[in-house]
Amino acid sequence: MKKPIAANAVSQPVAGADADRRGGDRYRTVWRIAKVTRDGDVGLWRVRNMSDRGMMLAADVPVAVGEKLEIALSDAVVVRGKVVWSEGGRLGVEFDREVDVADVLKQLAAEQRASGYRQPRLPVHTRAKVTTEEGTSDIELVDLSQSGAGFVHDGALEVGKEVDLALASGIHRKAIVRWARGTRGGLWLTQPLDRADLESIRRFQS
């Protein structure tokens, strides 16, 4: 039977070799982006470390202690928990149920090696403008990651086309049409979006 999660298991930031163990819990350094769903919002936050009983995340958006989070490390690996501390752009999450962190990391590594893997994306429904040599047109963005965007358009954007992308939030990026089928397509951003730009979906709601 698994022991209840101790309140101090994720009570302080974890860093350095001396923090590999705390209260008998082994922490693994994890540098990846997770899709975090909270009450009325979704964002991409950075995972700093993880154990069987909790994890530390980095995010600059305001987070309240006691807040419930759903954390998607991939489409198939999702954990849930509550915030037990938040300070200086970092926060600790205590899982609702323990996980086997070694198995989780193995599964994530296998998924990342598999063909068709893509970064976590934010589901959005917002208008954007793309400018090409032919002029400027409107598209609807349906998802966003640090390096890409899915969109719906009128079919005029061809694969390989270079565009200037202007988001409703005022962010501008150079991009290339990576794929297009019918009225759907995907952009590759030549300069990734900043992590902080994607911490809350509210920034892109129009």
TIRO-2110 file (N, C-alpha, C; in Angstrom, 1 decimal):
// TIRO-2110
0.8, -1.2, 0.0, N, 1, A
0.0, 0.0, 0.0, CA, 1, A
0.9, 1.2, 0.0, C, 1, A
0.6, 2.2, -0.9, N, 2, A
1.4, 3.4, -1.0, CA, 2, A
1.1, 4.3, 0.2, C, 2, A
2.2, 4.9, 0.7, N, 3, A
2.0, 5.8, 1.8, CA, 3, A
1.5, 7.2, 1.4, C, 3, A
0.7, 7.9, 2.2, N, 4, A
0.3, 9.2, 1.9, CA, 4, A
1.4, 10.1, 1.6, C, 4, A
1.2, 11.1, 0.8, N, 5, A
2.2, 12.1, 0.4, CA, 5, A
2.5, 13.0, 1.6, C, 5, A
3.7, 13.1, 2.1, N, 6, A
4.0, 14.0, 3.2, CA, 6, A
3.9, 15.4, 2.7, C, 6, A
3.5, 16.3, 3.6, N, 7, A
3.3, 17.7, 3.2, CA, 7, A
4.6, 18.3, 2.8, C, 7, A
5.7, 17.9, 3.4, N, 8, A
7.0, 18.5, 3.1, CA, 8, A
7.7, 17.9, 1.9, C, 8, A
7.1, 16.9, 1.2, N, 9, A
7.7, 16.2, 0.1, CA, 9, A
8.1, 17.2, -1.0, C, 9, A
7.3, 18.2, -1.2, N, 10, A
7.5, 19.1, -2.3, CA, 10, A
7.4, 20.5, -1.7, C, 10, A
7.8, 20.7, -0.5, N, 11, A
7.6, 22.0, 0.2, CA, 11, A
8.6, 23.0, -0.1, C, 11, A
9.7, 22.7, -0.7, N, 12, A
10.8, 23.7, -1.0, CA, 12, A
11.3, 23.4, -2.4, C, 12, A
11.9, 24.4, -3.1, N, 13, A
12.5, 24.1, -4.4, CA, 13, A
13.6, 23.1, -4.2, C, 13, A
13.8, 22.3, -5.2, N, 14, A
14.8, 21.3, -5.2, CA, 14, A
15.9, 21.6, -6.2, C, 14, A
17.1, 21.7, -5.8, N, 15, A
18.2, 22.0, -6.7, CA, 15, A
19.5, 21.4, -6.2, C, 15, A
20.4, 21.0, -7.1, N, 16, A
21.7, 20.6, -6.7, CA, 16, A
21.7, 19.1, -6.2, C, 16, A
23.0, 18.6, -6.1, N, 17, A
23.1, 17.2, -5.7, CA, 17, A
22.6, 16.9, -4.4, C, 17, A
22.7, 17.8, -3.4, N, 18, A
22.2, 17.6, -2.1, CA, 18, A
20.7, 17.4, -2.0, C, 18, A
20.0, 17.8, -3.1, N, 19, A
18.5, 17.7, -3.1, CA, 19, A
18.0, 16.5, -3.8, C, 19, A
18.9, 15.5, -4.1, N, 20, A
18.4, 14.3, -4.8, CA, 20, A
17.5, 13.5, -4.0, C, 20, A
17.6, 13.6, -2.6, N, 21, A
16.7, 12.9, -1.8, CA, 21, A
16.2, 13.9, -0.7, C, 21, A
14.9, 13.8, -0.5, N, 22, A
14.3, 14.6, 0.6, CA, 22, A
13.2, 13.7, 1.2, C, 22, A
13.3, 13.4, 2.5, N, 23, A
12.3, 12.6, 3.1, CA, 23, A
12.1, 11.3, 2.5, C, 23, A
13.2, 10.7, 2.0, N, 24, A
13.2, 9.3, 1.4, CA, 24, A
12.7, 9.3, 0.0, C, 24, A
12.4, 10.5, -0.6, N, 25, A
11.9, 10.6, -1.9, CA, 25, A
13.0, 11.0, -2.9, C, 25, A
13.1, 10.3, -4.0, N, 26, A
14.2, 10.6, -4.9, CA, 26, A
13.6, 11.5, -6.0, C, 26, A
14.3, 12.6, -6.3, N, 27, A
13.9, 13.5, -7.3, CA, 27, A
14.7, 13.3, -8.5, C, 27, A
14.1, 13.4, -9.7, N, 28, A
14.8, 13.3, -11.0, CA, 28, A
14.7, 14.7, -11.7, C, 28, A
15.8, 15.2, -12.1, N, 29, A
15.8, 16.4, -12.9, CA, 29, A
15.1, 16.1, -14.2, C, 29, A
14.1, 17.0, -14.5, N, 30, A
13.4, 16.8, -15.8, CA, 30, A
13.3, 18.2, -16.5, C, 30, A
13.8, 18.2, -17.7, N, 31, A
13.7, 19.5, -18.5, CA, 31, A
12.8, 19.2, -19.6, C, 31, A
11.5, 19.5, -19.4, N, 32, A
10.5, 19.4, -20.5, CA, 32, A
9.3, 20.3, -20.3, C, 32, A
8.6, 20.5, -21.3, N, 33, A
7.4, 21.3, -21.2, CA, 33, A
6.1, 20.4, -21.0, C, 33, A
5.3, 20.9, -20.1, N, 34, A
4.0, 20.1, -19.8, CA, 34, A
2.8, 21.1, -20.1, C, 34, A
1.7, 20.5, -20.5, N, 35, A
0.5, 21.3, -20.7, CA, 35, A
-0.3, 21.2, -19.4, C, 35, A
-0.5, 22.4, -18.7, N, 36, A
-1.1, 22.4, -17.4, CA, 36, A
-2.5, 23.0, -17.5, C, 36, A
-3.5, 22.3, -17.1, N, 37, A
-4.9, 22.8, -17.1, CA, 37, A
-5.3, 23.1, -15.7, C, 37, A
-5.8, 24.3, -15.5, N, 38, A
-6.3, 24.8, -14.2, CA, 38, A
-7.7, 25.3, -14.4, C, 38, A
-8.3, 25.9, -13.4, N, 39, A
-9.6, 26.4, -13.5, CA, 39, A
-9.7, 27.5, -14.5, C, 39, A
-10.3, 27.3, -15.6, N, 40, A
-10.6, 28.3, -16.6, CA, 40, A
-9.3, 28.7, -17.5, C, 40, A
-8.3, 27.9, -17.4, N, 41, A
-7.1, 28.3, -18.1, CA, 41, A
-6.2, 27.1, -18.5, C, 41, A
-5.4, 27.2, -19.5, N, 42, A
-4.4, 26.2, -19.9, CA, 42, A
-3.2, 26.9, -20.3, C, 42, A
-2.0, 26.3, -20.0, N, 43, A
-0.7, 26.9, -20.3, CA, 43, A
0.3, 25.8, -20.5, C, 43, A
1.4, 26.2, -21.1, N, 44, A
2.6, 25.4, -21.2, CA, 44, A
3.6, 25.8, -20.1, C, 44, A
3.9, 25.0, -19.2, N, 45, A
4.9, 25.3, -18.1, CA, 45, A
6.0, 24.3, -18.1, C, 45, A
7.2, 24.8, -17.6, N, 46, A
8.4, 24.0, -17.6, CA, 46, A
8.4, 23.1, -16.3, C, 46, A
8.7, 21.8, -16.5, N, 47, A
8.9, 20.9, -15.4, CA, 47, A
10.4, 20.9, -15.0, C, 47, A
10.7, 21.2, -13.8, N, 48, A
12.1, 21.3, -13.3, CA, 48, A
12.6, 19.9, -12.7, C, 48, A
11.7, 19.3, -11.9, N, 49, A
12.1, 18.0, -11.4, CA, 49, A
10.8, 17.3, -11.0, C, 49, A
11.0, 16.0, -10.7, N, 50, A
9.8, 15.1, -10.5, CA, 50, A
10.2, 14.0, -9.6, C, 50, A
9.3, 13.5, -8.7, N, 51, A
9.5, 12.3, -7.9, CA, 51, A
8.2, 11.5, -8.0, C, 51, A
8.2, 10.4, -7.2, N, 52, A
7.0, 9.6, -7.2, CA, 52, A
5.8, 10.3, -6.6, C, 52, A
6.1, 11.3, -5.8, N, 53, A
5.0, 12.0, -5.0, CA, 53, A
4.7, 13.4, -5.4, C, 53, A
5.5, 14.0, -6.3, N, 54, A
5.3, 15.4, -6.7, CA, 54, A
6.3, 15.9, -7.7, C, 54, A
6.1, 17.1, -8.0, N, 55, A
7.0, 17.7, -9.0, CA, 55, A
7.2, 19.2, -8.8, C, 55, A
8.2, 19.8, -9.3, N, 56, A
8.4, 21.3, -9.3, CA, 56, A
8.2, 21.8, -10.7, C, 56, A
7.4, 22.9, -10.8, N, 57, A
7.2, 23.5, -12.1, CA, 57, A
7.7, 24.9, -12.1, C, 57, A
8.0, 25.5, -13.2, N, 58, A
8.4, 26.9, -13.3, CA, 58, A
7.3, 27.6, -14.2, C, 58, A
6.8, 28.7, -13.6, N, 59, A
5.8, 29.5, -14.3, CA, 59, A
5.7, 30.9, -13.6, C, 59, A
5.6, 31.9, -14.4, N, 60, A
5.5, 33.2, -13.9, CA, 60, A
4.1, 33.8, -13.7, C, 60, A
3.1, 33.0, -14.1, N, 61, A
1.7, 33.4, -13.9, CA, 61, A
1.4, 33.2, -12.4, C, 61, A
0.5, 34.0, -11.9, N, 62, A
0.1, 33.8, -10.5, CA, 62, A
-0.5, 32.5, -10.2, C, 62, A
-0.1, 31.8, -9.2, N, 63, A
-0.6, 30.5, -8.8, CA, 63, A
-0.9, 30.5, -7.3, C, 63, A
-2.1, 29.9, -6.9, N, 64, A
-2.5, 29.9, -5.5, CA, 64, A
-2.2, 28.6, -4.9, C, 64, A
-1.7, 28.6, -3.7, N, 65, A
-1.5, 27.4, -2.9, CA, 65, A
-2.9, 26.7, -2.7, C, 65, A
-3.0, 25.4, -3.0, N, 66, A
-4.2, 24.7, -2.9, CA, 66, A
-4.9, 24.5, -4.2, C, 66, A
-4.4, 25.2, -5.2, N, 67, A
-5.0, 25.1, -6.6, CA, 67, A
-4.8, 23.7, -7.2, C, 67, A
-5.8, 23.2, -7.8, N, 68, A
-5.8, 21.9, -8.5, CA, 68, A
-5.3, 22.1, -9.9, C, 68, A
-4.3, 21.2, -10.3, N, 69, A
-3.8, 21.2, -11.6, CA, 69, A
-3.8, 19.8, -12.2, C, 69, A
-4.1, 19.8, -13.6, N, 70, A
-3.9, 18.6, -14.4, CA, 70, A
-2.7, 18.8, -15.3, C, 70, A
-1.7, 18.0, -15.2, N, 71, A
-0.4, 18.2, -15.8, CA, 71, A
-0.2, 17.1, -16.9, C, 71, A
-0.3, 17.4, -18.2, N, 72, A
-0.1, 16.5, -19.2, CA, 72, A
1.4, 16.6, -19.7, C, 72, A
2.1, 15.5, -19.3, N, 73, A
3.5, 15.5, -19.7, CA, 73, A
3.6, 15.0, -21.2, C, 73, A
2.6, 14.4, -21.7, N, 74, A
2.4, 14.0, -23.1, CA, 74, A
0.9, 13.7, -23.3, C, 74, A
0.5, 13.4, -24.5, N, 75, A
-0.9, 13.0, -24.7, CA, 75, A
-1.3, 11.8, -23.9, C, 75, A
-0.4, 10.9, -23.6, N, 76, A
-0.7, 9.7, -22.9, CA, 76, A
-0.4, 9.7, -21.4, C, 76, A
0.5, 10.6, -21.0, N, 77, A
0.9, 10.6, -19.6, CA, 77, A
0.4, 11.9, -18.9, C, 77, A
-0.6, 11.7, -18.0, N, 78, A
-1.2, 12.8, -17.3, CA, 78, A
-1.2, 12.6, -15.8, C, 78, A
-0.8, 13.5, -15.0, N, 79, A
-0.9, 13.4, -13.6, CA, 79, A
-1.7, 14.6, -13.0, C, 79, A
-2.3, 14.4, -11.8, N, 80, A
-3.1, 15.4, -11.2, CA, 80, A
-2.6, 15.7, -9.8, C, 80, A
-2.8, 16.9, -9.3, N, 81, A
-2.3, 17.2, -8.0, CA, 81, A
-2.7, 18.6, -7.6, C, 81, A
-2.2, 19.0, -6.4, N, 82, A
-2.5, 20.4, -5.9, CA, 82, A
-1.2, 21.1, -5.6, C, 82, A
-1.3, 22.4, -5.7, N, 83, A
-0.1, 23.3, -5.4, CA, 83, A
0.1, 23.4, -3.9, C, 83, A
1.3, 23.1, -3.4, N, 84, A
1.5, 23.1, -2.0, CA, 84, A
2.5, 24.3, -1.6, C, 84, A
3.2, 24.8, -2.6, N, 85, A
3.9, 26.1, -2.4, CA, 85, A
4.1, 26.8, -3.7, C, 85, A
4.3, 28.1, -3.7, N, 86, A
4.6, 28.9, -4.9, CA, 86, A
5.4, 30.1, -4.5, C, 86, A
6.6, 30.2, -5.1, N, 87, A
7.5, 31.3, -4.8, CA, 87, A
8.5, 31.6, -5.9, C, 87, A
8.6, 32.8, -6.3, N, 88, A
9.6, 33.2, -7.2, CA, 88, A
9.6, 32.6, -8.6, C, 88, A
8.4, 32.4, -9.1, N, 89, A
8.3, 31.7, -10.4, CA, 89, A
8.4, 30.2, -10.4, C, 89, A
8.4, 29.6, -9.2, N, 90, A
8.4, 28.2, -9.1, CA, 90, A
7.3, 27.7, -8.2, C, 90, A
6.9, 26.5, -8.4, N, 91, A
5.8, 26.0, -7.5, CA, 91, A
6.0, 24.5, -7.3, C, 91, A
5.5, 24.0, -6.2, N, 92, A
5.6, 22.5, -5.9, CA, 92, A
4.2, 22.0, -6.0, C, 92, A
4.1, 20.8, -6.6, N, 93, A
2.8, 20.1, -6.8, CA, 93, A
2.9, 18.8, -6.1, C, 93, A
1.9, 18.5, -5.3, N, 94, A
1.7, 17.2, -4.6, CA, 94, A
0.7, 16.3, -5.4, C, 94, A
1.1, 15.2, -5.9, N, 95, A
0.2, 14.4, -6.7, CA, 95, A
-0.9, 13.8, -5.9, C, 95, A
-2.1, 13.7, -6.6, N, 96, A
-3.2, 13.0, -5.9, CA, 96, A
-2.9, 11.5, -5.7, C, 96, A
-2.1, 10.9, -6.6, N, 97, A
-1.7, 9.5, -6.5, CA, 97, A
-0.3, 9.4, -6.8, C, 97, A
0.5, 8.6, -6.1, N, 98, A
1.9, 8.4, -6.4, CA, 98, A
2.0, 7.7, -7.8, C, 98, A
3.2, 8.0, -8.4, N, 99, A
3.5, 7.4, -9.7, CA, 99, A
4.9, 6.8, -9.5, C, 99, A
5.3, 6.0, -10.5, N, 100, A
6.6, 5.4, -10.5, CA, 100, A
7.4, 6.3, -11.5, C, 100, A
8.2, 7.2, -10.9, N, 101, A
8.8, 8.3, -11.8, CA, 101, A
9.7, 7.6, -12.8, C, 101, A
10.4, 6.5, -12.4, N, 102, A
11.3, 5.9, -13.4, CA, 102, A
10.6, 5.4, -14.6, C, 102, A
9.4, 4.7, -14.3, N, 103, A
8.6, 4.2, -15.4, CA, 103, A
8.1, 5.4, -16.3, C, 103, A
7.6, 6.4, -15.6, N, 104, A
7.1, 7.6, -16.4, CA, 104, A
8.1, 8.2, -17.3, C, 104, A
9.3, 8.4, -16.8, N, 105, A
10.4, 8.9, -17.6, CA, 105, A
10.8, 8.0, -18.8, C, 105, A
10.8, 6.7, -18.5, N, 106, A
11.0, 5.8, -19.6, CA, 106, A
10.0, 5.9, -20.7, C, 106, A
8.7, 5.9, -20.3, N, 107, A
7.6, 6.1, -21.3, CA, 107, A
7.7, 7.4, -22.1, C, 107, A
8.1, 8.5, -21.4, N, 108, A
8.2, 9.7, -22.1, CA, 108, A
9.4, 9.7, -23.1, C, 108, A
10.5, 9.1, -22.7, N, 109, A
11.6, 9.0, -23.6, CA, 109, A
11.3, 8.1, -24.8, C, 109, A
10.5, 7.0, -24.6, N, 110, A
10.1, 6.2, -25.7, CA, 110, A
9.2, 7.0, -26.7, C, 110, A
8.3, 7.7, -26.1, N, 111, A
7.4, 8.5, -27.0, CA, 111, A
8.1, 9.5, -27.8, C, 111, A
9.1, 10.2, -27.2, N, 112, A
9.9, 11.2, -27.9, CA, 112, A
10.7, 10.6, -29.0, C, 112, A
11.1, 9.4, -28.9, N, 113, A
11.9, 8.7, -30.0, CA, 113, A
11.0, 8.2, -31.1, C, 113, A
9.7, 8.1, -30.8, N, 114, A
8.8, 7.5, -31.8, CA, 114, A
8.6, 8.5, -32.9, C, 114, A
8.3, 8.0, -34.1, N, 115, A
7.9, 8.9, -35.3, CA, 115, A
6.6, 9.6, -35.0, C, 115, A
6.5, 10.8, -35.5, N, 116, A
5.3, 11.5, -35.3, CA, 116, A
5.2, 12.3, -34.0, C, 116, A
6.2, 12.2, -33.1, N, 117, A
6.2, 12.9, -31.9, CA, 117, A
6.2, 14.4, -32.1, C, 117, A
5.4, 15.1, -31.3, N, 118, A
5.5, 16.6, -31.4, CA, 118, A
5.3, 17.2, -30.0, C, 118, A
5.8, 18.4, -29.8, N, 119, A
5.7, 19.1, -28.6, CA, 119, A
4.3, 19.3, -28.1, C, 119, A
4.1, 19.4, -26.7, N, 120, A
2.8, 19.8, -26.2, CA, 120, A
2.3, 21.1, -26.9, C, 120, A
1.0, 21.1, -27.1, N, 121, A
0.4, 22.3, -27.8, CA, 121, A
-0.7, 22.8, -27.0, C, 121, A
-0.9, 24.1, -27.1, N, 122, A
-2.1, 24.7, -26.5, CA, 122, A
-3.3, 24.8, -27.5, C, 122, A
-4.4, 24.3, -27.1, N, 123, A
-5.6, 24.5, -28.0, CA, 123, A
-6.1, 25.9, -27.9, C, 123, A
-6.1, 26.6, -29.1, N, 124, A
-6.5, 27.9, -29.1, CA, 124, A
-7.5, 28.1, -30.3, C, 124, A
-8.3, 29.2, -30.2, N, 125, A
-9.2, 29.6, -31.3, CA, 125, A
-9.1, 31.1, -31.3, C, 125, A
-8.2, 31.5, -32.1, N, 126, A
-7.9, 32.9, -32.2, CA, 126, A
-7.5, 33.3, -33.6, C, 126, A
-7.8, 34.5, -34.0, N, 127, A
-7.5, 35.0, -35.3, CA, 127, A
-6.0, 35.5, -35.3, C, 127, A
-5.4, 35.4, -36.5, N, 128, A
-4.0, 35.9, -36.7, CA, 128, A
-3.9, 36.3, -38.1, C, 128, A
-2.9, 37.1, -38.4, N, 129, A
-2.7, 37.6, -39.8, CA, 129, A
-1.4, 37.0, -40.3, C, 129, A
-1.4, 36.6, -41.6, N, 130, A
-0.1, 36.2, -42.2, CA, 130, A
0.1, 37.1, -43.4, C, 130, A
1.3, 37.5, -43.6, N, 131, A
1.7, 38.4, -44.7, CA, 131, A
2.7, 37.7, -45.5, C, 131, A
2.5, 37.6, -46.8, N, 132, A
3.4, 37.0, -47.8, CA, 132, A
3.6, 38.1, -48.9, C, 132, A
4.4, 37.7, -49.9, N, 133, A
4.6, 38.6, -51.0, CA, 133, A
3.4, 39.0, -51.7, C, 133, A
2.3, 38.2, -51.6, N, 134, A
1.1, 38.5, -52.3, CA, 134, A
0.2, 39.4, -51.5, C, 134, A
0.5, 39.6, -50.2, N, 135, A
-0.4, 40.4, -49.4, CA, 135, A
-0.7, 39.8, -48.0, C, 135, A
-1.6, 40.4, -47.3, N, 136, A
-2.0, 39.9, -45.9, CA, 136, A
-3.4, 39.3, -45.9, C, 136, A
-3.5, 38.2, -45.2, N, 137, A
-4.8, 37.5, -45.1, CA, 137, A
-4.9, 37.0, -43.6, C, 137, A
-6.2, 36.7, -43.3, N, 138, A
-6.5, 36.2, -42.0, CA, 138, A
-6.5, 34.7, -41.9, C, 138, A
-6.1, 34.2, -40.8, N, 139, A
-6.2, 32.7, -40.6, CA, 139, A
-6.7, 32.5, -39.2, C, 139, A
-7.2, 31.3, -38.9, N, 140, A
-7.6, 31.0, -37.5, CA, 140, A
-6.6, 30.0, -36.9, C, 140, A
-6.0, 30.3, -35.8, N, 141, A
-5.0, 29.4, -35.2, CA, 141, A
-5.9, 28.4, -34.3, C, 141, A
-5.5, 27.1, -34.4, N, 142, A
-6.2, 26.1, -33.6, CA, 142, A
-5.3, 25.5, -32.5, C, 142, A
-4.0, 25.6, -32.6, N, 143, A
-3.1, 25.2, -31.6, CA, 143, A
-1.8, 25.9, -31.7, C, 143, A
-1.1, 26.0, -30.6, N, 144, A
0.2, 26.7, -30.5, CA, 144, A
1.2, 25.9, -29.7, C, 144, A
2.5, 25.8, -30.1, N, 145, A
3.6, 25.3, -29.3, CA, 145, A
4.7, 26.4, -29.4, C, 145, A
5.8, 26.1, -28.7, N, 146, A
6.9, 27.1, -28.8, CA, 146, A
7.4, 27.3, -30.2, C, 146, A
7.3, 26.2, -31.0, N, 147, A
7.9, 26.2, -32.4, CA, 147, A
7.0, 26.1, -33.5, C, 147, A
5.7, 26.0, -33.2, N, 148, A
4.7, 25.7, -34.3, CA, 148, A
3.3, 26.2, -34.0, C, 148, A
2.5, 26.2, -35.0, N, 149, A
1.1, 26.6, -34.9, CA, 149, A
0.3, 25.8, -35.9, C, 149, A
-0.9, 25.3, -35.5, N, 150, A
-1.8, 24.8, -36.5, CA, 150, A
-2.9, 25.8, -36.8, C, 150, A
-3.3, 25.8, -38.1, N, 151, A
-4.2, 26.8, -38.5, CA, 151, A
-5.2, 26.3, -39.5, C, 151, A
-6.3, 27.1, -39.7, N, 152, A
-7.3, 26.9, -40.7, CA, 152, A
-7.3, 28.1, -41.6, C, 152, A
-7.4, 27.9, -42.9, N, 153, A
-7.2, 29.0, -43.9, CA, 153, A
-8.1, 28.7, -45.1, C, 153, A
-8.0, 29.5, -46.1, N, 154, A
-8.8, 29.4, -47.3, CA, 154, A
-8.1, 28.5, -48.4, C, 154, A
-7.0, 27.9, -48.1, N, 155, A
-6.3, 27.0, -49.0, CA, 155, A
-5.3, 27.7, -49.8, C, 155, A
-5.0, 29.0, -49.6, N, 156, A
-4.1, 29.7, -50.5, CA, 156, A
-2.6, 29.6, -50.0, C, 156, A
-2.4, 29.1, -48.8, N, 157, A
-1.0, 29.0, -48.3, CA, 157, A
-0.4, 27.6, -48.7, C, 157, A
0.7, 27.6, -49.5, N, 158, A
1.3, 26.4, -50.0, CA, 158, A
2.5, 26.0, -49.1, C, 158, A
2.8, 24.7, -49.1, N, 159, A
3.9, 24.2, -48.3, CA, 159, A
5.2, 24.9, -48.7, C, 159, A
6.0, 25.3, -47.8, N, 160, A
7.3, 26.0, -48.1, CA, 160, A
7.2, 27.5, -48.1, C, 160, A
5.9, 28.0, -48.1, N, 161, A
5.8, 29.5, -48.2, CA, 161, A
6.3, 30.1, -46.9, C, 161, A
7.1, 31.2, -47.1, N, 162, A
7.5, 32.0, -46.0, CA, 162, A
6.5, 33.1, -45.7, C, 162, A
6.2, 33.2, -44.4, N, 163, A
5.1, 34.2, -44.0, CA, 163, A
5.6, 35.0, -42.8, C, 163, A
5.0, 36.2, -42.6, N, 164, A
5.1, 36.9, -41.3, CA, 164, A
3.8, 36.7, -40.6, C, 164, A
3.9, 36.1, -39.4, N, 165, A
2.8, 35.8, -38.6, CA, 165, A
2.6, 36.9, -37.5, C, 165, A
1.4, 37.4, -37.4, N, 166, A
1.1, 38.4, -36.4, CA, 166, A
-0.1, 37.8, -35.5, C, 166, A
0.2, 37.6, -34.3, N, 167, A
-0.8, 37.0, -33.3, CA, 167, A
-1.6, 38.2, -32.7, C, 167, A
-2.8, 37.8, -32.3, N, 168, A
-3.7, 38.8, -31.7, CA, 168, A
-3.1, 39.4, -30.5, C, 168, A
-2.2, 38.8, -29.8, N, 169, A
-1.5, 39.3, -28.6, CA, 169, A
-0.5, 40.3, -28.9, C, 169, A
-0.2, 40.5, -30.2, N, 170, A
0.8, 41.5, -30.6, CA, 170, A
2.2, 40.9, -30.8, C, 170, A
2.3, 39.6, -30.7, N, 171, A
3.5, 38.9, -31.0, CA, 171, A
3.7, 38.7, -32.5, C, 171, A
4.9, 38.9, -33.0, N, 172, A
5.2, 38.7, -34.4, CA, 172, A
6.3, 37.7, -34.6, C, 172, A
6.2, 36.8, -35.6, N, 173, A
7.2, 35.8, -35.8, CA, 173, A
7.3, 35.5, -37.3, C, 173, A
8.5, 35.2, -37.8, N, 174, A
8.7, 34.7, -39.1, CA, 174, A
8.3, 33.2, -39.1, C, 174, A
7.7, 32.7, -40.1, N, 175, A
7.3, 31.3, -40.1, CA, 175, A
7.3, 30.7, -41.5, C, 175, A
7.3, 29.4, -41.6, N, 176, A
7.3, 28.7, -42.9, CA, 176, A
6.1, 27.7, -42.8, C, 176, A
5.3, 27.6, -43.9, N, 177, A
4.2, 26.6, -43.9, CA, 177, A
4.9, 25.2, -44.1, C, 177, A
4.7, 24.4, -43.0, N, 178, A
5.3, 23.1, -43.0, CA, 178, A
4.5, 22.0, -43.6, C, 178, A
3.2, 22.1, -43.5, N, 179, A
2.3, 21.2, -44.2, CA, 179, A
0.9, 21.9, -44.4, C, 179, A
0.2, 21.4, -45.4, N, 180, A
-1.1, 22.0, -45.7, CA, 180, A
-1.9, 20.9, -46.4, C, 180, A
-3.1, 20.6, -45.9, N, 181, A
-4.1, 19.7, -46.5, CA, 181, A
-5.4, 20.3, -46.5, C, 181, A
-6.0, 20.6, -47.6, N, 182, A
-7.3, 21.3, -47.7, CA, 182, A
-7.2, 22.6, -47.0, C, 182, A
-8.1, 22.9, -46.0, N, 183, A
-8.1, 24.1, -45.3, CA, 183, A
-7.3, 24.1, -44.0, C, 183, A
-6.6, 23.0, -43.7, N, 184, A
-5.8, 22.9, -42.5, CA, 184, A
-4.3, 23.0, -42.9, C, 184, A
-3.5, 23.5, -41.9, N, 185, A
-2.1, 23.6, -42.2, CA, 185, A
-1.3, 23.7, -40.9, C, 185, A
0.0, 23.7, -41.0, N, 186, A
0.8, 23.9, -39.9, CA, 186, A
2.0, 24.8, -40.2, C, 186, A
2.4, 25.7, -39.3, N, 187, A
3.5, 26.6, -39.4, CA, 187, A
4.6, 26.2, -38.5, C, 187, A
5.8, 26.3, -39.0, N, 188, A
7.0, 26.2, -38.2, CA, 188, A
7.6, 27.6, -38.0, C, 188, A
7.8, 27.9, -36.7, N, 189, A
8.2, 29.3, -36.4, CA, 189, A
9.8, 29.3, -36.4, C, 189, A
10.4, 30.1, -37.2, N, 190, A
11.8, 30.1, -37.3, CA, 190, A
12.5, 30.7, -36.0, C, 190, A
11.7, 31.5, -35.2, N, 191, A
12.2, 31.9, -33.9, CA, 191, A
11.1, 31.4, -32.9, C, 191, A
11.4, 30.5, -32.0, N, 192, A
10.4, 29.9, -31.1, CA, 192, A
9.8, 31.0, -30.2, C, 192, A
8.5, 30.8, -29.8, N, 193, A
7.9, 31.7, -28.9, CA, 193, A
8.6, 31.6, -27.5, C, 193, A
8.6, 32.6, -26.8, N, 194, A
9.1, 32.6, -25.4, CA, 194, A
8.2, 31.7, -24.5, C, 194, A
8.9, 31.0, -23.6, N, 195, A
8.1, 30.1, -22.7, CA, 195, A
7.0, 30.9, -22.0, C, 195, A
7.3, 32.1, -21.5, N, 196, A
6.3, 32.9, -20.8, CA, 196, A
5.1, 33.3, -21.7, C, 196, A
5.3, 33.4, -23.0, N, 197, A
4.2, 33.7, -23.9, CA, 197, A
3.1, 32.7, -23.9, C, 197, A
3.4, 31.5, -23.5, N, 198, A
2.5, 30.3, -23.6, CA, 198, A
2.0, 29.8, -22.2, C, 198, A
2.3, 30.6, -21.2, N, 199, A
1.9, 30.1, -19.8, CA, 199, A
0.4, 30.2, -19.5, C, 199, A
-0.3, 31.0, -20.4, N, 200, A
-1.7, 31.2, -20.2, CA, 200, A
-2.4, 31.3, -21.5, C, 200, A
-3.4, 30.5, -21.8, N, 201, A
-4.1, 30.6, -23.0, CA, 201, A
-4.9, 31.9, -23.2, C, 201, A
-5.1, 32.6, -22.0, N, 202, A
-5.9, 33.8, -22.1, CA, 202, A
-5.3, 34.9, -22.9, C, 202, A
-4.0, 34.8, -23.0, N, 203, A
-3.3, 35.8, -23.8, CA, 203, A
-3.6, 35.8, -25.3, C, 203, A
-4.1, 34.6, -25.7, N, 204, A
-4.4, 34.4, -27.2, CA, 204, A
-5.9, 34.4, -27.5, C, 204, A
-6.7, 34.6, -26.5, N, 205, A
-8.1, 34.6, -26.7, CA, 205, A
-8.6, 35.9, -27.3, C, 205, A
-9.3, 35.8, -28.4, N, 206, A
-9.7, 37.0, -29.1, CA, 206, A
-11.2, 37.1, -29.3, C, 206, A
END
